[in-house]
Amino acid sequence: MDKSGFIFHRPSSGDHPADGDKVNAKQVMEKAGVLCVPGSDGPLPDAPEEALKIARKIGYPVIVKAAGGAAGVACESCNGSRAQSAISVTRAEAGAAFGNATVYLESISRIRHIEVQVLADEHKNVIHLGERDCSMQRRHQKIMEEAPAPELTSKQRTRIGERCIEACRKIGYRGAGTFEYLYEEGEFYFIEMNTRIQVEHPVTEMVTGVDIVQEQIRVAAARGYLCGRRTSSFAATR
């Protein structure tokens, strides 16, 4: 697409987390120094006993997730007695829904779901627009978003925002995006990156006053997103 002459409102082809593979996205983030949720080191092997051995090493309960998944589809939490059936069911659902039966495992002991909105231009200017708490979910789908996330300290907000900015610069990310984390006992564990405008973006727009869709268009038009705008986060507006 980059060679077509058209400008797309999407990350450039060099932005590895944009390839739709969550396993690859986590590996890219680990290389960028981002702490990830404990889980399998890559896709689960096809051999059932090898897959169960990995699950036992992580520690139950675990969640089986589709590498190409989205919207909570092909996600199955389980304990030891249901692990093998959960893996089989998730593989089948992933293959049917996404044309990719690759699955992986993650620990599910983390108790809150926090996401951070970012914007970046082609010159590696990056800002974050604060965080949203989306812990209230049903069947792995978000029901309610709250911004700013309750109970986080200003130091924690600054730390997670700067971590996202640094990651974007390391991978050369461009455009709007959202980092998703599980949060527990003061630490943030990366689970995936949404490399697009999400339906939840108006929550952040209401808090910051920033039109995220407009800014993404400016980035795509190569006008330099941060021209005339400070490069720090918008934490002060909150």
N, C-alpha and C positions, 0 to 999 in steps of 0.2 A: 504493500500500500504506500509506503514512503516514496517509492519510485514512480508512482502514478501521476504526480503533479498536483493531486488533490491534497487539501489539508484536512486531516481528521481530528475530531475532538476526542482524542485518546492518547495514551502514552505512546512514545516512539517504539519502534520494534526492538530496540535494545533494552527495554525495561523488562527484565526477566519475570518479575511477579505478575506481569500482564498476560502471561501465556496460558492462564486458566488452570494450571496445575499447582495445587496447594502444597504438594510435597516439594516440588521444585522451589516454590516461593519461600518455604521455611528454610530450605538449604541456602538460598540466596541471602536471606536475612541473617542466618547464623554466620555466614562469611562476612557480612557487614557488621558483625559484633552485636546483633540484637538477641537478647535472651528469648528463647522459644519455649513453648509448653513441652514438658517431657513427653516423649512418645517413641514410636518406632523410628529408626534411622533410615528413612526412605520407605518405599512401598513394602507392604507385607508380601512375603514369598507365597507362592501357590501351595507349597507343601503344608498341610494342616498342622502337623506337629511343630514345624518350625515357627509358624505364625503364633501358635499357642505359647511356645517358649518365650517369644518376645512379649506377649501379653503378660505372662507371669513375671517377667523381669521388670516391666513397667509398674506392675502392681494394680490389682483390681480395686474399684471398678475402672473400666476403660471405655472409650467411645471409638467405634469403628466409623471412619469417614471416607467418603469418596474423594479421590484426588482431584477430580474434575467437577466436584459438586457445587451446588448453590442453593440458596433459599431453604436450607434445612433438609433437603432431599438426600436420601441415602446416608443417614446418620443413625447409628444404633448403639446405645449404651448397654453395657452388660457386665455381669460378674463372671466368675470362673465357670459356672455350670452352663452358661448360655453363650460363652465366647465363640465356640466353633459355629454354632447356628447363626449368630449375629454376623460373623465374618461372611458366611455364605450368602445370607440374605442381602447384606449390603453390597457385596460384589454384583449380585444379580440386579439389584435396583440401580446401581451405578451404571452398569452396562446398558440397561434398558433406557435410562433417562439421559445419559450423557455420552453414550457410545464409548465409554472408557471404564472398564471394570477394575481399575487400579484402586486399592484402598490402603489406608494407613491407620495407625492407632495413636491415640493421645490419652494422657491421664485426665480425669475429670474431677479432681479434688478441688480445683480452683473455684471460687464461689461467686465472683462478680465478673461481668462482661463489660469492658470499657473500650470505646473506640475513639480514635483521634483523627480529626479532619485536617488534611494538609493541602497546600497548593504550591506548585513549583513551576518555574519557567525553564527554558532551554539553557539559560546561563547559570544554572544551579543555584539560583536564588530560591529559597524555600521559606515558607512560614507555616505555622500550625494555627488552627483556629479553635483551639481548646478541645475538650473531650466531651463525650456523651456517655451516659450510663444506660446500657440496654440489657440489664440483667433480667428484667421481667420478660420471660419467654414461655411459649407453649409449643411443644414439639419442635424445638430448636428454631422457632421463628419468633422474631421480636414483636412484643405487644406494645411496649411503651418506651420512649426515649426521654432522658432527662439531662439537661445541660445547664450549668456545669454538673459533673458527677458529684453526688453528695459524699461528704465525709473525707474526701481527699484533702491533704494539706497543700498549701501553696508550693511547698518544696516538691511534693510528689507531682503536682501538675506541671511544674517547670521541667522536672526531670524527664517525664514521659514525652512531653512536647519536644524537648531538645533531642531526645533519642530518635524520634521520628524524623526530625529535620536532618540529623546526621545520616540516617539510613537513606533518605531520599538523595542526598548528595553523593553518597558512595555508589549507589546503583544508577545514578543519572536519571532519576525519575522526572517526568514532565506532566503537568496537568493537575487535575483534582484527584484526590485519592483518600482512602480511609484505612488506617491501621487498626486492626482488631486485636485486643488483648484479653486474657483472663487475669484477674487481679486477686491476690491473696496475701495477707500479712505484709503489706507494704511493697510487694514486688509485682511487676507487670510481665506477663509471659505472652509473647507474640503467637497468634494462631493463624492469621491470614491477612492479606491486603486486598481491599476492593479497589481496583484501578479504574474507577469511574465515579460519576455522580450517583449517589444513593438516594432512595426515596426519603431517607431521614435528614437530608441536608437542610430542609427549612428550619429544623430545630436550631442548628448552628447559625443560620442566617438571622433568626430572631434574636439570638443572644449577642451576636457580634455586629450586626448591621451590614455584613458583607454579602453581596450578591454572588454566590459561588458559581452559578451558571454563567453570569456575565464575565467573571474573571477567567473562567476556563476558555471562553471564546477569545479573550484577549491573549491568553497563552497560545492558543492555536494560531492566532493571527500574527504571532511572533512580535508583539508590540512590547514585550518585556513586562511581565506581570507586575513586578515590584517597582516599576517607574512611579515615583511620587508617593510610594507607600513604604512605611517603615518595615524593616526586615525581621523584626522581632515578632514574637507571638502577640495575640490579641488578649492575653491574660489580663492586662490592665483594664480592659473594658468590662470585665466580669466582676 
